[in-house]
Amino acid sequence: MRVLLILLLLASPAHAFRCDVARVIDGDGWICAGIAQPIRAFGYDAPDWNCRGRRNCALDPERAAAAKAHLEGLVLGKALTCELDKIDRYKRLVARCFVGGLSIDCLMIKSGHGVEMERFTKGAYRGCRP
């Protein structure tokens, strides 16, 4: 089933899909109803709860909780329109997602709960910085 979903996503125009957010994992990840793989936001990084075995980890449990709560307010229970960028090494769907036509990446960066990952975005979200 997972392989079929991934093939369907990759075969769809511009790799677009709808995501009904069932659960927020952390400040930059969530689960969509009916999609087995978690979604990872494309353009920003949020503080982390723990850094087991990871380099360059922004460990800050208090800010991580605030980022998760902010993201929950933006997306939980809502329908998102997403564009798949890639599947990462953790088998997450890395995607640019929008709620009400607004970029979640931009909203999280603008709020100060996310930091643009310029090595991937090439500065596309500069106008979103707080």
SVG drawing of the C-alpha trace seen along z (x, -y; Angstrom):
<svg xmlns="http://www.w3.org/2000/svg" viewBox="-10 -40 37 42">
<polyline fill="none" stroke="black" stroke-width="0.4" points="0.0,0.0 2.8,-2.5 4.6,-1.9 1.3,-2.4 0.7,-5.7 4.2,-6.9 3.8,-5.9 0.5,-7.7 2.0,-10.9 5.0,-10.8 2.7,-10.2 0.3,-13.1 0.7,-16.5 3.4,-18.5 3.3,-15.8 0.4,-17.6 -1.8,-15.9 -4.3,-16.8 -3.5,-16.3 -6.1,-16.2 -4.0,-16.8 -4.7,-14.1 -1.8,-14.8 1.1,-17.1 4.4,-15.3 6.6,-18.3 7.2,-21.8 8.0,-20.7 6.2,-17.4 2.7,-16.0 0.5,-13.0 -2.2,-13.1 -5.3,-10.9 -5.0,-8.0 -1.3,-8.6 1.1,-6.2 4.3,-8.3 4.7,-11.4 5.0,-14.8 8.2,-16.9 8.0,-20.6 10.3,-21.5 11.5,-25.0 12.1,-25.3 13.5,-23.6 11.9,-23.9 13.7,-23.3 13.9,-19.7 12.8,-17.7 15.9,-15.5 19.0,-15.0 19.8,-11.3 22.5,-10.5 22.0,-13.6 24.5,-16.3 23.6,-20.0 20.5,-19.5 18.7,-22.6 17.9,-21.0 15.5,-23.3 12.5,-21.5 10.7,-24.7 10.9,-26.2 10.1,-22.8 6.9,-22.7 6.0,-26.3 6.7,-25.5 4.5,-22.3 1.7,-24.2 1.9,-27.0 1.8,-24.5 -1.1,-22.7 -3.1,-25.9 -2.3,-26.4 -3.0,-22.9 -4.5,-20.4 -7.9,-19.2 -7.5,-21.2 -7.1,-20.3 -3.8,-21.2 -2.7,-21.3 0.8,-19.9 3.5,-19.6 5.9,-16.7 9.5,-17.6 11.1,-14.2 11.1,-11.3 13.9,-11.6 16.1,-9.0 13.6,-8.5 10.9,-7.7 9.1,-11.0 7.3,-12.9 9.1,-16.3 6.6,-18.7 5.6,-22.4 2.2,-22.6 -0.4,-25.4 -3.4,-26.1 -6.0,-28.5 -3.5,-29.3 -0.8,-30.4 2.6,-28.7 3.0,-26.8 6.8,-27.2 6.4,-31.0 3.9,-31.2 6.2,-29.2 9.3,-31.3 7.4,-34.6 6.2,-33.6 9.7,-32.9 9.0,-29.2 10.9,-28.0 14.3,-28.9 14.6,-28.8 16.8,-25.9 18.5,-27.9 20.6,-25.1 17.4,-23.6 15.3,-26.7 18.0,-28.9 16.6,-31.9 13.0,-31.5 11.6,-32.5 13.6,-35.6 10.5,-37.7 9.0,-35.5 11.6,-36.3 10.3,-38.0"/>
</svg>
